[in-house]
């Protein structure tokens, strides 16, 4: 039986599917581009902007008055918002540019309660190249397409695979050092560490039980808003390295996620490594 979607999730899925159609056309043209600094960079920037424009138009038409925080155009709407969309139109841009089918549209929805507390209410991560849509609403569980998903049940670090994002040229020296400390401390304890280049999908894959955990430093709210909720609704935990929840997501995010059995061990390794760094 098909999963019955709430009105807000229907809005999110319809917006993502509409934006995905053009992104897929652009993706199929990437391999025909000449590899130069100007050509591919401009091409992908335009793909980003077109997708973001489509997402904004669809979400705004369905929910007028909601605020936005978007990767390309930044924050907009009332400062006293009650609902806010957090949108990444193309997470995994480098993969997209290189013809690697591991990239996604990410849409998160925050709600501000009367007491000023902020909570994540809904999240969607859509990889159209793989036909995989991960989604969740607060209190209703997490799904991959129409199938309910749960985090991995593994308990032992030596049998577990973790994901991260390896720092690149624009990442600060402090984040590079912090990453190196965590990597050095974690590698001897686990079955493997993966770097697939899309933070939103790293979180989605934790929710689906493909990874036991994930950590990364220096990502942005639009990279992780949807994924935080999806992991939680799949039975996992997501916090900063100090163990604090991330509903009110800071601009510079340090994140640790994992299944219920191994989150604590990963969080301890990350926290101890940051002290050393």
N, C-alpha and C positions, 0 to 999 in steps of 0.2 A: 504494500500500500504506500502511495506517495506521501512524503512528509508534508504536513500542512504548515505553511509558512505564515508568520505573523505579517501584518501590513507593513511594518517597518523593514522586515527582512525581505519582503517582496520588492520594496523600493530599492534596497541595497543590491540585491541580486540582479534586478533589471538594469540598474545603472552600470554595474560591473560588466554585464554581458554586452551592453551596447558599446561601451568603451573598448571592450576586448576585440570587437570585430575589426576596428581600424588598426589596433595594435598588431593583430595577427597579420593583416595585409602588409603593414610596415615591416614586421619581423621577416616575412617571406622575401622581402626585397633587400634585407641587410646584406646577404651574401653576395649581392650583385654590386655593392658599393666598392669604390676604390678605397683602400685602407690609407687614409691620410688624416691629419689632425682636423682639418676643417670639415671635410665632407661627412664622415660618420658622426662626428660630434654634433654638428648642426642637425643632421638627420634625426638622431636620437632625441635631441632637445625638442625638436618639433613634434616628434611622436609623444613625448612626455606632455607637452603643452596641449596638444589636441586631445589626448586622453583626459587630462585634468579638466579641460573645458567641458567635455561631454559629461564627465562625472558631476561637475558642479551644476550644470544645467539640469540634469536629471534629478539630483538630490534636492536642489533648490525648488524645482517645480513641485515636487511631491511634498516637501516639508519647508514651506516658506517661513523665514524667521529664524531658522537654525543658523548658528554661527559655523565658521569653517576654520580649520587649520590645515593648509595644503602645502605639499612640498615645494611646488613651484611659485605659488602666489602668496604664501604666508597666511597670516591670520586676517579674518574679516568678520564683520557682523558685530553685534552689540557686545560690549565688555561684560555686560550683566546677563550673559546667555544662560539659558536653562538646559539647552541641548546643543552639542557641538559635534560636527563631523570632523574626523582626522583622516586625511586622505593622502595616500601615495599612489599616483597613477601608474608608476612603473618602478617597482622595487626589483633590483637586479639589473640595472642599466648596462653594466659592463657585459654581463651574460648576453643580454639582448643584442648588444653591438657586435658580439662575436658569434652570433648565431647559435648560442647555447640555449636550449628550451627550458631554462630554469629562471623564470621571472614571474612577477605577479602584480596584480592590482590589490591594494589593501585599503579597506574602509573600516574605521572604528567609529563608534558613537559614544560620546560621554554625556552624562547627565549631572547637573549640579542640583543638589538637594537644598531644601529651604535653609538648612543650617550652614550652607556653604561647602559641605562635603561633596567631593566629586567622585563619581563611580563610572566604571565602564559598563555600558548597557548592552552593546552589541558589537560584533566584529565579523568581518568577512575577508578572506584571502583567496584570490582566484588566480590560478595558473592556467590560462586558456590553452597554452601549447600542450599541456598534459591532460586537459579536460578535468581538472580537479578544483573543486570549490569547497574550501573549509569555512565553516561558519558556526556562530554560536550567539545566543542571547543569554543574559544573566539569569541563572536559575533553571535553564531548560536543557542543558547538556550541549555537547559539541558534535558536529557532523562533518563528514566528507561526502559531498553530493547528498544522497539521501540515507547514507549509512551512519549510524551512531559510532563515534570513535572514543577510545580511551587511551590514556598514556600507557607506556610499557609497564609490565609487572616485574621487570628484572630488579634484583636486589644487590647483585654483586658487581663492584666496579670492574674487575678484570673481564667480565662478560659484556660490558656496556660500551656503547658508542656515543660520543658527545660531539656537538657542533659548535663552531665559533666563527668569528670573522677575523681574518688575518689583517692587521693594519697595512695600509698602503701609503702612497707618497704624501697625501694630504693629512694624514693622522698625526696628532701631536707626538712629540718625543716621549712625553709622560705616559700616554696611552700605549705606545710601543713597548716601553719598559714594563708596564703593568701586564701587558699581554704575554711578554716573554717569561715573566715570573710564573704566571698561572700555567702556561704551556709546559714549562720545565717541571713543575710540580705535579701536573696531572698526567702527563704522558706515560710515566712508568706504572701507573695504577690502572690503566683502562685498556680496552680492546682496540680502540681507535678514536681519532679525532678527525672530523670532516670540516671542510670549508667549501661550501657550494655557492656562496656569493649572493645570497638574498635573505636578509634577516627575517622578513615576514614568513618566508617558507621554512626557515629553520625552526621558528616557533610552531608553525603548523605541523611540521614533521614530529616535533616533540609530542604534540597533542595526539597525533595518529600512532604513536608508539614506535616510530622509525628510529628516533634517537631517544636516549635516556635523559639527555639534558643538553643545555645550550647556555653559553655565556658570551657576552660581548661588551666592549666599552666604546663610548663615543657615538652611539647611534642616536637617531632622532625620534620624536613621538610618532611620526607617521610610519616609521619602520616597524613599530612594535605595538601600537595601540590595539589593533585587532587581535594580534597574536597573543597578547597577555590574557585577554578574556577567553580565547579559544582554548589555551592550555589549561586555565583554571576550570573551565566547564568540562574538560576531558579528564579531570581528576588530578591535575598537576599543580605545582606551585611556581609562582613567578614573583620575584622581588628584586630589589637592588642588593649589592653584596652585603649590606648590613642587615638584610632581612626585612626591609620596609616595603610595604605594598607600593605599587606604581600606578594607581588609578589617576592621581594628579601627576601626570607624567612631566618630568623636568625637560628642559631643552637639550641637555647633554645626558643621555641615558646610559647608566651602567646596569646591566641586566643579568640575572641568573635564573634559569628555568630548569625544571626537572620533574620526573615522576615522583610520586609520594615517597618512594623508598630511597631514592638517591639524591633528591634535591638537597637535603641537608649536608651530605658529604661533599657535593660539588660546591655548595655555598661556603662551606668551611675552607675548602682548598682556595677558592677565590679570595675570601676575606683574609686568610693568612698570607697569601701571596701579595696582596696589596699592602699589608703591613711591611713586608720585606722590601717592596718596591719604594 
